Amino acid sequence: MSKNIANEAKKKESNIFKNIISLVGPGLITAAVVMGPGSITVSSKAGATMGYSVLWAVAFAGIMMAMFSKMGSTIGLMSKKSFLQTVSSKYGHALAIIIGFSGFFITAGFQTGNNIGVGLAFSTMFGGSVGMWAIIFTLIALGFLWLFNDIYELLEKGMTLLVFVMIITFFGNLFIIRPNYGQLFRGFIPSKPEIFGLVVSISATTFSVAAAAFQAYTVRSKGWTKNDLKEGIKSSNIGIIILTLISMVIMITAATVLKPAGIEVNSAVDMAMQLEPLLGPAAKWMFLFGFWSAAFSSFIVNAMIGGTFLADGLGLGDTMDSKWAKIFASGVMVLGTIAAIAFGQNPIQLLVLAQGTTIFAVPLIAIVMLLLSNDKDLMKEYKNKTITNIISIISIVWLIYLSYNQLMGFIK
């Protein structure tokens, strides 16, 4: 009898473990795919310069991302047309074009960060300039986009594995470095940041409105039905939670390891030093390969998001597979490379700035998403609930505030 009870208990534990893995596993994979060099750099620099004090900004950005991703998925499910064709029919073709260009330039900003990421990693490991490596990897990515897409998908799995290993390493590092938990918990209480531009960049990397809106295209390409929505949103939320936690962990390790040493993060090697308590001399190589993977694995996907937005806004194609989406995606890659070369004298600072400048166009996209989500004819029973609208309005006010301050910072 007792043996049967013990077997039942083991079986129950096994089922619980399997359920956790099935729930968290896809989220970890998503986080490894989405995690880019901008997120790693901004989190590292914020922790090294401001300690734990802006953890609240990461948490807030994660909540906003989850909310708007849900809205994007639901819009894609309920609309008979693509996202920007729906915008065109509801609010006019001019607005669809403006949002199309906004999405294009937002992703160009992130692409600049990707170029700097691959350039920083390879110039540190093998020499040469950041610009030289940015050009080489842009040409390789263009080749994959137009000629060898199947090979890129295979390569992407290897890059995702490297990013995944780096993420696990950061988590493992936490058990060795022993953060100041009192200061850490105080970091979740909103306070005036020492460096406002870093908070802008944190919001831009964690709360990517363009990526949230692109969920509408993803849902359509997957052929989701109403039965898929609940499970899909749950999976998306887990990915966002894990991505937010990773950004926090990187910020905490930088605050614990780099800030006391007075290291402000001006190079990739500075960031790699966060992992030395766990990896010792191997930290540099582990970090640099993971950093390169985070950058290059985002090259094509990020560019295709921008290309699809512009093609759809102009009425030239509403899927990632359309010819014009690929043409405009190539434009995103080239523009990001030119920006990386032209303004890349201080690559770390430019990487942070590139993430920050993406904040300008996002309030408009967020407002349109909120309007569509409250359109009863379109959304029917999936029309936004009151709590969703309250959080969304607060998010939009926050985005406008960030954009205004970023603009004033540039003017000054």
GULUMTI-111889 format. One record per residue (C-alpha): residue in three letters; x negated, y, z. Coordinates in steps of 0.2 Angstrom, whole numbers, plus 5000, padded with zeros to 4 digits. Layout:
alaXYZ;...
//
This chain:
met500050005000;ser498650125005;lys497750084990;asn499250124979;ile499350294988;ala497550324985;asn497650284967;glu499150404965;ala498250544974;lys496750524962;lys497950514947;lys498750674953;glu497050764956;ser496550704938;asn498150774930;ile497850944939;phe496050954933;lys496650914915;asn497951044916;ile496751174922;ile495551124908;ser496851134895;leu497451304901;val495751384904;gly494751294891;pro495451394876;gly495351554885;leu493451524888;ile493251484870;thr494251644865;ala493151754877;ala491551684869;val492151724852;val492851904857;met491351954868;gly490352074858;pro488652164862;gly489652324866;ser490552234881;ile488852164887;thr487952334885;val489252444892;ser489552334907;ser487652314911;lys487352504909;ala488852544920;gly488352424934;ala486452484933;thr486952674934;met488552674944;gly488552514954;tyr490152434958;ser491152594958;val492052574941;leu492652394942;trp494452474943;ala494252534926;val493852364919;ala495352284929;phe496552424922;ala495952404904;gly496252214906;ile498052244911;met498352364897;met497552244884;ala498752094890;met500252204889;phe499852274872;ser499352104865;lys501052034870;met501852174861;gly500852144846;ser501251964846;thr503151994848;ile503152124834;gly502352004822;leu503551864827;met505151974825;ser504652074810;lys505052004792;lys503652114785;ser501852144790;phe501452264804;leu501052414793;gln502352384781;thr503552384795;val502852544801;ser503052614783;ser504952564782;lys505352634799;tyr504252794800;gly503652824783;his502252774771;ala501152914777;leu501052854795;ala500652684789;ile499152754778;ile498552854793;ile498552694805;gly497752594791;phe496252714790;ser496252724809;gly496052534811;phe494752544797;phe493652674807;ile493952594824;thr493252434817;ala491852524809;gly491352594826;phe491352414833;gln490352364818;thr489052494821;gly488852404838;asn488752234830;asn487352294819;ile486352374833;gly486652214843;val485852094830;gly484552224827;leu484052244845;ala484052054848;phe482952014833;ser481752164834;thr481452124852;met481051934848;phe480251954831;gly479752134828;gly480352244815;ser481552394816;val483352384822;gly483852454805;met482952324795;trp483752174804;ala485452264803;ile485252274784;ile484752094783;phe486152024793;thr487452134784;leu486852054768;ile487051884775;ala488751924782;leu489351984765;gly488651824757;phe489751724769;leu491251834767;trp491251814748;leu490351654744;phe490051534759;asn491551564771;asp491551374776;ile489751374781;tyr490051534791;glu491451444801;leu490251304805;leu488851424810;glu490151524821;lys490351364832;gly488551364836;met488551554840;thr490051534851;leu489151394860;leu487651514863;val488851654870;phe489751524880;val488051464888;met487651644892;ile489351674900;ile489151524911;thr487351584916;phe488051754922;phe489351664933;gly487951544940;asn486851694943;leu488151764955;phe487851624968;ile486051674969;ile486051864969;arg487251894984;pro488152054980;asn488652184993;tyr490452124995;gly491052285004;gln490452394990;leu491152274977;phe492952274984;arg492852464986;gly492452474967;phe494252424963;ile494852584971;pro495052714957;ser493752854960;lys492952994949;pro491552914939;glu489852984939;ile489652964920;phe491352984912;gly490752924895;leu490452754901;val492252734908;val492852784890;ser491752654883;ile492352524896;ser494152554891;ala493752544872;thr492852384873;thr494052294885;phe495652374879;ser495552364860;val497152424854;ala496752374836;ala496452194841;ala498152204851;ala499052264835;phe498152134824;gln499052004835;ala500552044823;tyr499551984808;thr498851824818;val500551774823;arg501251784805;ser499751684798;lys499951544811;gly501851534806;trp502451554824;thr504251534829;lys505151594845;asn504651424853;asp502851464851;leu502851634858;lys502851594877;glu501451474876;gly500451584864;ile500551734875;lys500051634890;ser498551574881;ser498151754875;asn498251814893;ile497151684900;gly495851734887;ile496051924891;ile495851884910;ile494251784907;leu493551914896;thr493952044909;leu493151934923;ile491551914912;ser491452104910;met491552124929;val490251984932;ile489052074921;met489352244929;ile489152164947;thr487552074942;ala486852234935;ala487352334950;thr486552204962;val484952164952;leu484552324941;lys485252464951;pro484152434967;ala482652424955;gly483052584947;ile483252504930;glu484552604919;val484652494904;asn483752574889;ser483352404880;ala483952234878;val482552164889;asp483152284903;met484852194902;ala484052024901;met483252054918;gln484952024926;leu484751844923;glu482951824931;pro483551764948;leu484351614940;leu483251584924;gly481551664928;pro480451704913;ala481751604902;ala483051744905;lys482351854891;trp482551724878;met484251654884;phe484951824885;leu484351884868;phe484951734858;gly486651754867;phe486651934863;trp486251904845;ser487651774844;ala488951894852;ala488552024839;phe488351914823;ser489851804827;ser490951964827;phe490252024811;ile491551954799;val493051944810;asn492952124816;ala492652184798;met494152084792;ile495252164805;gly494852334798;gly494952284780;thr496652204783;phe497352364792;leu496752474777;ala497352364763;asp499052344772;gly499252534775;leu498952564757;gly500152424751;leu498752324743;gly498852164753;asp499452114770;thr498351964775;met496551934778;asp496451824763;ser496951964751;lys495652034739;trp495752214745;ala495652164763;lys493952084759;ile493452234749;phe493852354763;ala493052234775;ser491452244765;gly491652434767;val491752414786;met490152314786;val489152444775;leu489852594785;gly489352514801;thr487552474795;ile487352654788;ala487852724805;ala486652604814;ile485252664803;ala485652844803;phe485852874821;gly484952724829;gln483452814836;asn484052764854;pro485052604850;ile485652574868;gln486452744869;leu487152734851;leu487952564856;val488852644871;leu489352794860;ala489952684846;gln491152594858;gly491752764865;thr492152844849;thr493352714844;ile494552784858;phe495052934846;ala496252844835;val496952714847;pro498352824856;leu499252844839;ile499252654836;ala499752624854;ile501252744853;val501852664837;met501752494845;leu502752554859;leu504052634848;leu504252464838;ser504352364854;asn505852474859;asp506752454842;lys508252354846;asp508652314828;leu506952244826;met506552164842;lys508352104847;glu508252004864;tyr506352034864;lys506452224866;asn505352294880;lys505852274898;thr505752434909;ile504152374918;thr503252354901;asn503752524896;ile503152604912;ile501452514911;ser501352554892;ile501752744895;ile500452754908;ser499152664897;ile499552784882;val499352934894;trp497652864900;leu497152844882;ile497553024877;tyr496653084893;leu495052984888;ser495153044870;tyr495353224876;asn493853214887;gln492853124875;leu493153254862;met492753394874;gly491153304878;phe490653304860;ile491153494858;lys490053544873;
//
